[in-house]
């Protein structure tokens, strides 16, 4: 599954109206930990095909979305269902830890 770039123009369609939960990676290009998590985020997206949609939100280009979700530090992964936040993961985690946390969250919301 490819990771989709989200902005205010496609947020409604890609996140709020998504049939499945969405994990949003709030990032900035200048953020070192964001760059560390980027390949992990893209790699694990393949494991959740049909269960979880993976999207990225550049906080520099989309401050209104960062404000909507109260993003105060990045990287911040926000899991949303029907456009509403259900949980979040703050900071860069190693791949096994990130998968474990995502699995826990998905169990609780499904």
N, CA, C and O atoms as a GROMACS GRO file, in nm:
protein
  440
    1UNK      N    1   0.086  -0.119   0.000
    1UNK     CA    2   0.000   0.000   0.000
    1UNK      C    3   0.089   0.123   0.000
    1UNK      O    4   0.188   0.130   0.074
    2UNK      N    5   0.056   0.218  -0.080
    2UNK     CA    6   0.135   0.340  -0.084
    2UNK      C    7   0.089   0.437   0.024
    2UNK      O    8  -0.028   0.441   0.061
    3UNK      N    9   0.184   0.514   0.071
    3UNK     CA   10   0.156   0.616   0.171
    3UNK      C   11   0.111   0.741   0.094
    3UNK      O   12   0.178   0.784   0.000
    4UNK      N   13  -0.002   0.798   0.134
    4UNK     CA   14  -0.063   0.911   0.064
    4UNK      C   15  -0.030   1.041   0.138
    4UNK      O   16  -0.040   1.047   0.260
    5UNK      N   17   0.008   1.144   0.062
    5UNK     CA   18   0.028   1.277   0.120
    5UNK      C   19  -0.109   1.342   0.140
    5UNK      O   20  -0.190   1.346   0.048
    6UNK      N   21  -0.133   1.392   0.260
    6UNK     CA   22  -0.261   1.453   0.294
    6UNK      C   23  -0.245   1.605   0.308
    6UNK      O   24  -0.143   1.653   0.358
    7UNK      N   25  -0.346   1.677   0.263
    7UNK     CA   26  -0.352   1.821   0.286
    7UNK      C   27  -0.499   1.858   0.310
    7UNK      O   28  -0.585   1.770   0.312
    8UNK      N   29  -0.526   1.986   0.327
    8UNK     CA   30  -0.664   2.026   0.357
    8UNK      C   31  -0.760   1.994   0.244
    8UNK      O   32  -0.880   1.978   0.266
    9UNK      N   33  -0.707   1.983   0.121
    9UNK     CA   34  -0.793   1.956   0.006
    9UNK      C   35  -0.838   1.810  -0.004
    9UNK      O   36  -0.949   1.784  -0.051
   10UNK      N   37  -0.757   1.716   0.040
   10UNK     CA   38  -0.796   1.575   0.029
   10UNK      C   39  -0.820   1.508   0.164
   10UNK      O   40  -0.845   1.388   0.169
   11UNK      N   41  -0.812   1.584   0.274
   11UNK     CA   42  -0.834   1.527   0.408
   11UNK      C   43  -0.972   1.462   0.420
   11UNK      O   44  -0.984   1.350   0.469
   12UNK      N   45  -1.074   1.532   0.376
   12UNK     CA   46  -1.211   1.481   0.390
   12UNK      C   47  -1.224   1.345   0.322
   12UNK      O   48  -1.275   1.250   0.382
   13UNK      N   49  -1.179   1.337   0.198
   13UNK     CA   50  -1.192   1.213   0.121
   13UNK      C   51  -1.104   1.100   0.175
   13UNK      O   52  -1.151   0.987   0.190
   14UNK      N   53  -0.978   1.131   0.205
   14UNK     CA   54  -0.882   1.026   0.241
   14UNK      C   55  -0.889   0.984   0.388
   14UNK      O   56  -0.859   0.869   0.420
   15UNK      N   57  -0.927   1.075   0.477
   15UNK     CA   58  -0.928   1.044   0.620
   15UNK      C   59  -1.070   1.038   0.676
   15UNK      O   60  -1.112   0.933   0.724
   16UNK      N   61  -1.143   1.148   0.668
   16UNK     CA   62  -1.275   1.153   0.731
   16UNK      C   63  -1.372   1.052   0.671
   16UNK      O   64  -1.454   0.995   0.743
   17UNK      N   65  -1.364   1.029   0.540
   17UNK     CA   66  -1.457   0.937   0.474
   17UNK      C   67  -1.398   0.798   0.450
   17UNK      O   68  -1.457   0.718   0.378
   18UNK      N   69  -1.282   0.770   0.509
   18UNK     CA   70  -1.217   0.640   0.488
   18UNK      C   71  -1.300   0.529   0.551
   18UNK      O   72  -1.351   0.542   0.662
   19UNK      N   73  -1.312   0.418   0.478
   19UNK     CA   74  -1.386   0.301   0.526
   19UNK      C   75  -1.310   0.229   0.638
   19UNK      O   76  -1.370   0.159   0.720
   20UNK      N   77  -1.178   0.247   0.641
   20UNK     CA   78  -1.095   0.182   0.742
   20UNK      C   79  -1.023   0.288   0.824
   20UNK      O   80  -1.013   0.403   0.781
   21UNK      N   81  -0.973   0.252   0.944
   21UNK     CA   82  -0.897   0.350   1.023
   21UNK      C   83  -0.776   0.402   0.944
   21UNK      O   84  -0.727   0.336   0.853
   22UNK      N   85  -0.730   0.521   0.982
   22UNK     CA   86  -0.619   0.587   0.913
   22UNK      C   87  -0.512   0.621   1.016
   22UNK      O   88  -0.543   0.668   1.126
   23UNK      N   89  -0.385   0.598   0.980
   23UNK     CA   90  -0.275   0.643   1.065
   23UNK      C   91  -0.207   0.757   0.991
   23UNK      O   92  -0.161   0.741   0.878
   24UNK      N   93  -0.202   0.874   1.057
   24UNK     CA   94  -0.144   0.994   0.996
   24UNK      C   95  -0.008   1.022   1.059
   24UNK      O   96   0.003   1.035   1.181
   25UNK      N   97   0.094   1.031   0.975
   25UNK     CA   98   0.229   1.065   1.019
   25UNK      C   99   0.247   1.215   1.003
   25UNK      O  100   0.265   1.264   0.892
   26UNK      N  101   0.242   1.288   1.115
   26UNK     CA  102   0.267   1.432   1.113
   26UNK      C  103   0.418   1.451   1.121
   26UNK      O  104   0.482   1.407   1.217
   27UNK      N  105   0.476   1.518   1.020
   27UNK     CA  106   0.620   1.528   1.008
   27UNK      C  107   0.661   1.664   0.951
   27UNK      O  108   0.577   1.743   0.908
   28UNK      N  109   0.792   1.688   0.950
   28UNK     CA  110   0.851   1.801   0.878
   28UNK      C  111   0.985   1.752   0.822
   28UNK      O  112   1.051   1.667   0.881
   29UNK      N  113   1.023   1.807   0.708
   29UNK     CA  114   1.147   1.765   0.642
   29UNK      C  115   1.271   1.791   0.727
   29UNK      O  116   1.368   1.717   0.717
   30UNK      N  117   1.269   1.894   0.810
   30UNK     CA  118   1.386   1.931   0.890
   30UNK      C  119   1.399   1.846   1.017
   30UNK      O  120   1.499   1.858   1.088
   31UNK      N  121   1.300   1.763   1.046
   31UNK     CA  122   1.295   1.686   1.171
   31UNK      C  123   1.372   1.554   1.157
   31UNK      O  124   1.333   1.466   1.080
   32UNK      N  125   1.483   1.540   1.231
   32UNK     CA  126   1.565   1.420   1.226
   32UNK      C  127   1.489   1.293   1.260
   32UNK      O  128   1.493   1.198   1.182
   33UNK      N  129   1.420   1.287   1.376
   33UNK     CA  130   1.343   1.167   1.409
   33UNK      C  131   1.235   1.134   1.306
   33UNK      O  132   1.203   1.018   1.284
   34UNK      N  133   1.178   1.238   1.242
   34UNK     CA  134   1.077   1.216   1.136
   34UNK      C  135   1.140   1.142   1.019
   34UNK      O  136   1.079   1.052   0.960
   35UNK      N  137   1.263   1.180   0.986
   35UNK     CA  138   1.333   1.114   0.876
   35UNK      C  139   1.370   0.970   0.912
   35UNK      O  140   1.374   0.883   0.825
   36UNK      N  141   1.396   0.944   1.042
   36UNK     CA  142   1.427   0.809   1.087
   36UNK      C  143   1.305   0.717   1.076
   36UNK      O  144   1.319   0.600   1.039
   37UNK      N  145   1.188   0.770   1.107
   37UNK     CA  146   1.067   0.686   1.106
   37UNK      C  147   1.008   0.670   0.966
   37UNK      O  148   0.932   0.576   0.942
   38UNK      N  149   1.043   0.758   0.874
   38UNK     CA  150   0.985   0.756   0.739
   38UNK      C  151   0.996   0.619   0.670
   38UNK      O  152   0.894   0.568   0.625
   39UNK      N  153   1.116   0.557   0.660
   39UNK     CA  154   1.123   0.427   0.592
   39UNK      C  155   1.049   0.316   0.668
   39UNK      O  156   0.998   0.223   0.606
   40UNK      N  157   1.044   0.326   0.799
   40UNK     CA  158   0.971   0.226   0.879
   40UNK      C  159   0.822   0.238   0.852
   40UNK      O  160   0.755   0.138   0.830
   41UNK      N  161   0.771   0.361   0.852
   41UNK     CA  162   0.629   0.388   0.826
   41UNK      C  163   0.590   0.333   0.690
   41UNK      O  164   0.487   0.267   0.675
   42UNK      N  165   0.674   0.361   0.589
   42UNK     CA  166   0.645   0.315   0.453
   42UNK      C  167   0.653   0.163   0.443
   42UNK      O  168   0.572   0.100   0.375
   43UNK      N  169   0.751   0.104   0.511
   43UNK     CA  170   0.770  -0.041   0.507
   43UNK      C  171   0.652  -0.116   0.571
   43UNK      O  172   0.601  -0.212   0.514
   44UNK      N  173   0.611  -0.073   0.689
   44UNK     CA  174   0.505  -0.148   0.758
   44UNK      C  175   0.367  -0.124   0.698
   44UNK      O  176   0.274  -0.199   0.727
   45UNK      N  177   0.353  -0.020   0.616
   45UNK     CA  178   0.222   0.006   0.554
   45UNK      C  179   0.176  -0.116   0.474
   45UNK      O  180   0.056  -0.140   0.462
   46UNK      N  181   0.269  -0.192   0.421
   46UNK     CA  182   0.237  -0.312   0.341
   46UNK      C  183   0.172  -0.421   0.426
   46UNK      O  184   0.095  -0.503   0.374
   47UNK      N  185   0.202  -0.422   0.555
   47UNK     CA  186   0.148  -0.525   0.646
   47UNK      C  187   0.002  -0.504   0.683
   47UNK      O  188  -0.062  -0.594   0.736
   48UNK      N  189  -0.050  -0.384   0.656
   48UNK     CA  190  -0.184  -0.350   0.704
   48UNK      C  191  -0.282  -0.323   0.589
   48UNK      O  192  -0.384  -0.257   0.609
   49UNK      N  193  -0.250  -0.373   0.472
   49UNK     CA  194  -0.335  -0.354   0.353
   49UNK      C  195  -0.480  -0.394   0.386
   49UNK      O  196  -0.506  -0.505   0.430
   50UNK      N  197  -0.573  -0.302   0.363
   50UNK     CA  198  -0.714  -0.330   0.388
   50UNK      C  199  -0.757  -0.316   0.533
   50UNK      O  200  -0.877  -0.324   0.562
   51UNK      N  201  -0.662  -0.295   0.625
   51UNK     CA  202  -0.694  -0.282   0.767
   51UNK      C  203  -0.669  -0.141   0.820
   51UNK      O  204  -0.738  -0.094   0.911
   52UNK      N  205  -0.568  -0.074   0.761
   52UNK     CA  206  -0.527   0.057   0.810
   52UNK      C  207  -0.466   0.135   0.693
   52UNK      O  208  -0.380   0.083   0.622
   53UNK      N  209  -0.512   0.259   0.673
   53UNK     CA  210  -0.460   0.343   0.566
   53UNK      C  211  -0.348   0.430   0.624
   53UNK      O  212  -0.363   0.490   0.730
   54UNK      N  213  -0.236   0.437   0.552
   54UNK     CA  214  -0.120   0.514   0.595
   54UNK      C  215  -0.111   0.643   0.515
   54UNK      O  216  -0.108   0.641   0.392
   55UNK      N  217  -0.108   0.757   0.586
   55UNK     CA  218  -0.097   0.887   0.521
   55UNK      C  219   0.007   0.972   0.594
   55UNK      O  220   0.038   0.949   0.710
   56UNK      N  221   0.059   1.072   0.522
   56UNK     CA  222   0.158   1.163   0.577
   56UNK      C  223   0.103   1.305   0.570
   56UNK      O  224   0.035   1.342   0.475
   57UNK      N  225   0.134   1.384   0.674
   57UNK     CA  226   0.092   1.525   0.678
   57UNK      C  227   0.215   1.610   0.709
   57UNK      O  228   0.270   1.601   0.819
   58UNK      N  229   0.257   1.691   0.614
   58UNK     CA  230   0.368   1.784   0.635
   58UNK      C  231   0.316   1.900   0.718
   58UNK      O  232   0.234   1.979   0.672
   59UNK      N  233   0.365   1.912   0.841
   59UNK     CA  234   0.313   2.014   0.933
   59UNK      C  235   0.350   2.156   0.888
   59UNK      O  236   0.280   2.252   0.922
   60UNK      N  237   0.458   2.170   0.812
   60UNK     CA  238   0.497   2.301   0.762
   60UNK      C  239   0.400   2.350   0.655
   60UNK      O  240   0.368   2.469   0.649
   61UNK      N  241   0.354   2.260   0.571
   61UNK     CA  242   0.263   2.297   0.462
   61UNK      C  243   0.116   2.289   0.501
   61UNK      O  244   0.030   2.342   0.431
   62UNK      N  245   0.086   2.223   0.612
   62UNK     CA  246  -0.053   2.202   0.653
   62UNK      C  247  -0.073   2.233   0.802
   62UNK      O  248  -0.114   2.146   0.878
   63UNK      N  249  -0.045   2.358   0.842
   63UNK     CA  250  -0.058   2.391   0.984
   63UNK      C  251  -0.201   2.376   1.036
   63UNK      O  252  -0.222   2.348   1.154
   64UNK      N  253  -0.300   2.393   0.947
   64UNK     CA  254  -0.439   2.381   0.992
   64UNK      C  255  -0.471   2.237   1.035
   64UNK      O  256  -0.547   2.216   1.129
   65UNK      N  257  -0.413   2.138   0.967
   65UNK     CA  258  -0.436   1.998   1.008
   65UNK      C  259  -0.359   1.968   1.136
   65UNK      O  260  -0.409   1.896   1.222
   66UNK      N  261  -0.237   2.021   1.148
   66UNK     CA  262  -0.160   2.002   1.272
   66UNK      C  263  -0.236   2.063   1.390
   66UNK      O  264  -0.241   2.004   1.498
   67UNK      N  265  -0.295   2.180   1.370
   67UNK     CA  266  -0.373   2.245   1.476
   67UNK      C  267  -0.499   2.166   1.508
   67UNK      O  268  -0.535   2.151   1.625
   68UNK      N  269  -0.566   2.116   1.405
   68UNK     CA  270  -0.690   2.039   1.425
   68UNK      C  271  -0.668   1.922   1.519
   68UNK      O  272  -0.754   1.889   1.600
   69UNK      N  273  -0.550   1.858   1.509
   69UNK     CA  274  -0.520   1.742   1.592
   69UNK      C  275  -0.430   1.776   1.711
   69UNK      O  276  -0.384   1.686   1.781
   70UNK      N  277  -0.405   1.904   1.734
   70UNK     CA  278  -0.328   1.946   1.851
   70UNK      C  279  -0.186   1.893   1.852
   70UNK      O  280  -0.135   1.855   1.958
   71UNK      N  281  -0.122   1.891   1.737
   71UNK     CA  282   0.014   1.840   1.728
   71UNK      C  283   0.110   1.942   1.790
   71UNK      O  284   0.116   2.057   1.745
   72UNK      N  285   0.184   1.900   1.893
   72UNK     CA  286   0.278   1.989   1.960
   72UNK      C  287   0.422   1.945   1.942
   72UNK      O  288   0.515   2.022   1.966
   73UNK      N  289   0.442   1.821   1.899
   73UNK     CA  290   0.575   1.769   1.875
   73UNK      C  291   0.570   1.666   1.765
   73UNK      O  292   0.469   1.597   1.748
   74UNK      N  293   0.679   1.654   1.690
   74UNK     CA  294   0.683   1.558   1.580
   74UNK      C  295   0.809   1.473   1.593
   74UNK      O  296   0.908   1.520   1.649
   75UNK      N  297   0.808   1.351   1.544
   75UNK     CA  298   0.698   1.286   1.473
   75UNK      C  299   0.585   1.248   1.568
   75UNK      O  300   0.607   1.214   1.684
   76UNK      N  301   0.465   1.255   1.514
   76UNK     CA  302   0.346   1.217   1.589
   76UNK      C  303   0.255   1.140   1.494
   76UNK      O  304   0.216   1.192   1.389
   77UNK      N  305   0.223   1.018   1.531
   77UNK     CA  306   0.134   0.935   1.451
   77UNK      C  307  -0.003   0.936   1.516
   77UNK      O  308  -0.018   0.895   1.631
   78UNK      N  309  -0.102   0.983   1.442
   78UNK     CA  310  -0.238   0.991   1.494
   78UNK      C  311  -0.323   0.888   1.421
   78UNK      O  312  -0.328   0.885   1.298
   79UNK      N  313  -0.391   0.803   1.500
   79UNK     CA  314  -0.480   0.704   1.442
   79UNK      C  315  -0.622   0.759   1.452
   79UNK      O  316  -0.668   0.798   1.559
   80UNK      N  317  -0.690   0.762   1.337
   80UNK     CA  318  -0.825   0.819   1.332
   80UNK      C  319  -0.922   0.718   1.272
   80UNK      O  320  -0.887   0.640   1.184
   81UNK      N  321  -1.043   0.723   1.322
   81UNK     CA  322  -1.152   0.644   1.266
   81UNK      C  323  -1.266   0.741   1.241
   81UNK      O  324  -1.304   0.817   1.331
   82UNK      N  325  -1.320   0.740   1.120
   82UNK     CA  326  -1.425   0.835   1.081
   82UNK      C  327  -1.380   0.980   1.100
   82UNK      O  328  -1.460   1.068   1.132
   83UNK      N  329  -1.249   1.004   1.079
   83UNK     CA  330  -1.196   1.140   1.089
   83UNK      C  331  -1.168   1.189   1.228
   83UNK      O  332  -1.118   1.300   1.246
   84UNK      N  333  -1.198   1.108   1.329
   84UNK     CA  334  -1.178   1.146   1.470
   84UNK      C  335  -1.064   1.067   1.530
   84UNK      O  336  -1.053   0.946   1.509
   85UNK      N  337  -0.978   1.135   1.606
   85UNK     CA  338  -0.864   1.068   1.669
   85UNK      C  339  -0.911   0.964   1.771
   85UNK      O  340  -0.999   0.989   1.853
   86UNK      N  341  -0.849   0.845   1.764
   86UNK     CA  342  -0.875   0.741   1.863
   86UNK      C  343  -0.752   0.713   1.948
   86UNK      O  344  -0.764   0.663   2.060
   87UNK      N  345  -0.633   0.744   1.894
   87UNK     CA  346  -0.510   0.723   1.971
   87UNK      C  347  -0.396   0.793   1.898
   87UNK      O  348  -0.412   0.837   1.784
   88UNK      N  349  -0.281   0.802   1.964
   88UNK     CA  350  -0.163   0.859   1.900
   88UNK      C  351  -0.036   0.795   1.955
   88UNK      O  352  -0.032   0.746   2.068
   89UNK      N  353   0.066   0.798   1.871
   89UNK     CA  354   0.198   0.748   1.907
   89UNK      C  355   0.294   0.864   1.886
   89UNK      O  356   0.305   0.916   1.775
   90UNK      N  357   0.362   0.904   1.993
   90UNK     CA  358   0.451   1.020   1.985
   90UNK      C  359   0.596   0.972   1.984
   90UNK      O  360   0.635   0.887   2.063
   91UNK      N  361   0.673   1.028   1.893
   91UNK     CA  362   0.815   0.996   1.883
   91UNK      C  363   0.843   0.883   1.786
   91UNK      O  364   0.752   0.815   1.739
   92UNK      N  365   0.971   0.864   1.759
   92UNK     CA  366   1.015   0.760   1.666
   92UNK      C  367   1.037   0.630   1.743
   92UNK      O  368   1.110   0.627   1.842
   93UNK      N  369   0.974   0.524   1.697
   93UNK     CA  370   0.990   0.392   1.759
   93UNK      C  371   1.055   0.297   1.660
   93UNK      O  372   1.039   0.313   1.539
   94UNK      N  373   1.130   0.197   1.711
   94UNK     CA  374   1.181   0.094   1.621
   94UNK      C  375   1.064   0.016   1.561
   94UNK      O  376   0.956   0.011   1.620
   95UNK      N  377   1.086  -0.045   1.445
   95UNK     CA  378   0.978  -0.113   1.373
   95UNK      C  379   0.899  -0.214   1.457
   95UNK      O  380   0.776  -0.209   1.454
   96UNK      N  381   0.964  -0.305   1.532
   96UNK     CA  382   0.885  -0.402   1.610
   96UNK      C  383   0.794  -0.335   1.713
   96UNK      O  384   0.680  -0.377   1.734
   97UNK      N  385   0.845  -0.230   1.778
   97UNK     CA  386   0.766  -0.160   1.880
   97UNK      C  387   0.649  -0.085   1.816
   97UNK      O  388   0.540  -0.080   1.872
   98UNK      N  389   0.673  -0.027   1.699
   98UNK     CA  390   0.568   0.046   1.630
   98UNK      C  391   0.457  -0.049   1.586
   98UNK      O  392   0.338  -0.018   1.602
   99UNK      N  393   0.494  -0.164   1.531
   99UNK     CA  394   0.393  -0.263   1.490
   99UNK      C  395   0.312  -0.309   1.611
   99UNK      O  396   0.190  -0.321   1.603
  100UNK      N  397   0.380  -0.335   1.721
  100UNK     CA  398   0.311  -0.381   1.843
  100UNK      C  399   0.209  -0.277   1.890
  100UNK      O  400   0.096  -0.312   1.924
  101UNK      N  401   0.249  -0.151   1.891
  101UNK     CA  402   0.160  -0.044   1.935
  101UNK      C  403   0.041  -0.029   1.839
  101UNK      O  404  -0.073  -0.013   1.883
  102UNK      N  405   0.067  -0.035   1.709
  102UNK     CA  406  -0.041  -0.025   1.610
  102UNK      C  407  -0.138  -0.141   1.627
  102UNK      O  408  -0.260  -0.120   1.622
  103UNK      N  409  -0.087  -0.262   1.646
  103UNK     CA  410  -0.174  -0.378   1.664
  103UNK      C  411  -0.263  -0.362   1.787
  103UNK      O  412  -0.382  -0.394   1.782
  104UNK      N  413  -0.206  -0.312   1.897
  104UNK     CA  414  -0.284  -0.289   2.020
  104UNK      C  415  -0.398  -0.190   1.993
  104UNK      O  416  -0.512  -0.212   2.034
  105UNK      N  417  -0.365  -0.081   1.924
  105UNK     CA  418  -0.465   0.023   1.895
  105UNK      C  419  -0.576  -0.035   1.806
  105UNK      O  420  -0.694  -0.012   1.832
  106UNK      N  421  -0.537  -0.109   1.702
  106UNK     CA  422  -0.637  -0.166   1.612
  106UNK      C  423  -0.729  -0.264   1.684
  106UNK      O  424  -0.848  -0.268   1.656
  107UNK      N  425  -0.674  -0.342   1.777
  107UNK     CA  426  -0.758  -0.435   1.854
  107UNK      C  427  -0.862  -0.359   1.936
  107UNK      O  428  -0.976  -0.404   1.949
  108UNK      N  429  -0.823  -0.245   1.990
  108UNK     CA  430  -0.914  -0.168   2.075
  108UNK      C  431  -1.022  -0.094   1.998
  108UNK      O  432  -1.127  -0.063   2.054
  109UNK      N  433  -0.998  -0.063   1.870
  109UNK     CA  434  -1.097   0.016   1.796
  109UNK      C  435  -1.184  -0.071   1.704
  109UNK      O  436  -1.284  -0.022   1.650
  110UNK      N  437  -1.149  -0.195   1.685
  110UNK     CA  438  -1.230  -0.281   1.598
  110UNK      C  439  -1.321  -0.373   1.675
  110UNK      O  440  -1.396  -0.451   1.615
   0.00000   0.00000   0.00000
